[in-house]
Amino acid sequence: MKTIIAFAFLLTPILGVAQGDREFIFEQFTKTIGDWEGFMEYTDESDNTTKYSLPAKCQASFNGTKWEYAVQYDHGRGDITGGKGECTVNEDGTKMNYDGVIWNVTAVEEHGDTIDIVMETSGKEKRRPTDLRRTITLTSVAFYITEEVRTAEFGPNYIVRNRHILRRPARSKE
């Protein structure tokens, strides 16, 4: 009987944390509402080494269940492209439907003023089976979306495919 009580005692905090992750994730999404600017760094797929950077602007919203964002990339000389993302979280905060792909939430960590929400899934890149990891990082002044890939060809380490580095726009002094 003592074993059962001890086991139940151990499960209670674990379940509480799992239930709380969804609300904690929602709190983080709420922090991203509004306008952001910065840049997107990406690693060229042809050599997995060369890095490029593009200025970026982002608008994020959260309606209480779905987080959405739209990003515009400035390639220079008036060439602007864009992308969108949307994300919902399951009831216990263990999975996210991020742009139609189901990701496992593998970590929700707080380090001082920094929050990391880490998701992983399996997919393909250039028709090769690939492990994918996406991390949303929030600080008191910025937020980041980092996308990493790993294949048997690359070895055990992930390669950063792209990283959005965004801050609130500077306010005019008028």
C-alpha positions in Angstrom: 0.0 0.0 0.0 2.9 2.4 0.8 4.3 1.7 -2.7 1.0 2.6 -4.3 0.7 5.9 -2.3 4.4 6.8 -3.1 3.8 6.0 -6.8 0.6 8.2 -6.8 2.5 11.0 -5.0 5.2 10.9 -7.7 2.7 11.0 -10.5 0.8 14.0 -9.2 3.6 16.6 -9.9 4.3 15.0 -13.3 0.7 15.3 -14.4 0.4 18.8 -13.0 3.4 19.9 -15.0 2.1 18.3 -18.2 -1.3 20.0 -17.7 0.4 23.3 -17.0 2.6 23.3 -20.1 -0.3 24.2 -22.4 -1.2 27.3 -20.3 2.4 28.2 -20.0 2.9 27.9 -23.8 -0.2 30.1 -24.3 1.3 32.7 -21.9 4.4 32.8 -24.1 2.3 33.1 -27.3 0.5 36.1 -25.7 3.9 37.8 -25.2 4.6 37.7 -29.0 1.4 39.6 -30.0 2.3 42.7 -32.1 5.0 43.8 -34.5 8.6 42.7 -34.6 11.6 43.3 -36.7 15.0 41.8 -37.1 16.4 39.3 -39.6 16.4 35.7 -40.6 19.6 33.7 -41.0 19.6 30.6 -43.0 22.1 27.9 -44.0 22.4 27.1 -47.7 21.1 23.5 -48.3 23.6 23.0 -51.1 26.6 22.9 -48.8 25.1 23.1 -45.3 27.8 25.7 -44.4 27.2 29.0 -46.2 25.0 31.3 -44.2 22.9 34.2 -45.4 20.9 36.8 -43.6 17.8 38.8 -44.7 16.1 41.7 -42.9 12.7 40.6 -41.6 9.5 42.1 -40.2 6.9 40.0 -38.3 3.4 40.5 -37.1 2.1 38.0 -34.5 -1.3 37.3 -33.0 -2.8 34.9 -30.6 -6.6 34.4 -30.2 -6.4 32.2 -27.1 -6.1 28.9 -29.0 -4.2 29.6 -32.2 -0.9 31.5 -32.5 -0.3 33.0 -36.0 2.5 35.1 -37.5 3.4 36.6 -40.8 6.9 37.4 -41.8 8.2 39.6 -44.7 11.7 39.2 -45.9 13.6 42.0 -47.7 15.9 40.6 -50.4 16.9 44.2 -51.5 16.0 46.3 -54.5 12.3 46.1 -53.7 12.2 42.3 -53.7 10.0 41.4 -50.7 8.7 37.8 -50.0 6.7 36.5 -47.1 5.8 33.5 -45.1 3.2 32.6 -42.5 3.0 30.2 -39.6 0.3 29.0 -37.3 0.3 26.8 -34.3 -2.2 25.1 -32.0 -1.4 23.1 -28.9 -3.2 19.9 -27.8 -5.0 19.7 -24.4 -2.1 18.5 -22.3 0.6 20.6 -24.0 2.6 17.6 -25.3 2.0 18.2 -29.1 1.7 21.1 -31.4 0.1 21.3 -34.8 2.5 23.7 -36.4 1.7 24.5 -40.0 -0.1 21.2 -40.4 2.7 19.1 -39.0 2.3 17.4 -35.6 5.3 18.1 -33.4 6.2 16.5 -30.0 6.8 19.1 -27.4 10.1 17.8 -25.9 10.9 20.6 -23.5 9.4 23.8 -22.1 12.2 25.4 -20.1 12.7 28.6 -18.2 16.2 30.0 -17.7 16.0 33.4 -16.0 14.1 35.7 -18.4 14.5 33.2 -21.3 11.8 30.6 -22.2 12.5 27.8 -24.7 9.7 25.7 -26.2 11.4 22.8 -28.0 9.5 20.6 -30.5 10.7 17.6 -32.6 9.3 15.5 -35.4 10.4 13.4 -38.3 10.1 14.5 -41.9 12.0 14.9 -45.1 14.4 17.3 -46.6 15.3 16.8 -50.3 13.4 13.5 -50.1 15.7 12.2 -47.3 14.4 11.1 -43.9 15.2 13.9 -41.5 14.8 14.6 -37.8 13.4 18.1 -37.4 13.7 20.4 -34.3 12.0 23.7 -33.9 12.7 26.0 -30.9 10.7 29.1 -30.0 12.7 31.2 -27.6 11.4 34.3 -25.8 13.3 36.8 -23.7 12.2 40.1 -22.2 13.2 41.9 -25.4 13.2 39.4 -28.3 11.9 36.2 -29.7 13.5 33.6 -31.9 12.3 30.7 -34.0 15.1 28.3 -34.8 14.7 25.4 -37.2 17.2 22.6 -37.2 17.6 19.4 -39.3 19.5 16.2 -38.8 20.0 13.3 -41.2 22.2 10.2 -41.2 24.4 12.0 -43.8 25.0 14.9 -41.4 25.8 12.7 -38.4 24.5 13.0 -34.9 24.4 16.8 -34.8 21.7 19.1 -35.9 22.3 21.8 -38.5 20.6 25.1 -38.1 18.5 25.5 -41.2 17.2 28.9 -40.3 16.8 31.2 -37.4 14.5 34.2 -37.0 15.8 36.8 -34.6 13.2 39.4 -33.9 12.8 42.4 -31.5 10.2 45.0 -31.0 10.6 48.0 -33.4 12.3 51.0 -32.0 9.8 53.7 -31.1 10.2 57.1 -32.6 11.1 60.0 -30.3 8.3 62.2 -31.6 
